[in-house]
Amino acid sequence: QVRVVESGGGSVQPGGSLKLSCAASGSFSSLLALGWYRQAPGKQREAVATISEDGDYWHAESVKGRFAISADKRRNMVFLEMNNLQLGEAAVYYCNVGYIRTGTTWRHRDAWGPGTQVTVSA
């Protein structure tokens, strides 16, 4: 099993910055397909950024150049550095763990944390 917990959310003004953290814990040796997603009220959850075990990353077009995903494999943590936040980016931000490795086997988990609220207001 894997437990996912996000932290670092808060309230900022437009143009402000936040750094979100995601900690994964449980019985596994590695993680794969980690990502950050967000869901604003009345909208569907959308992918913001993902990172692979090898460190290959993807960012949504709307956040490129402002957000940066990174990971600390030794601590099983994923981060999302967010700069120049805009009003429309207020949402609950979620961390997702796609796969865990136990022994020599990768196991699909699609584990979500409870989310962390990001508020952007003038």
Secondary structure, DSSP 8 states (H G I E B T S, - for coil): -EEEEEE--EEE-TT--EEEEEEEEES-SEEEEEEEEEE-TTS--EEEEEE-TT--EEE-GGGTTTEEEEEEGGGTEEEEEE-S--GGG-EEEEEEEEEEEETTEEEEEEEE---EEEEE--
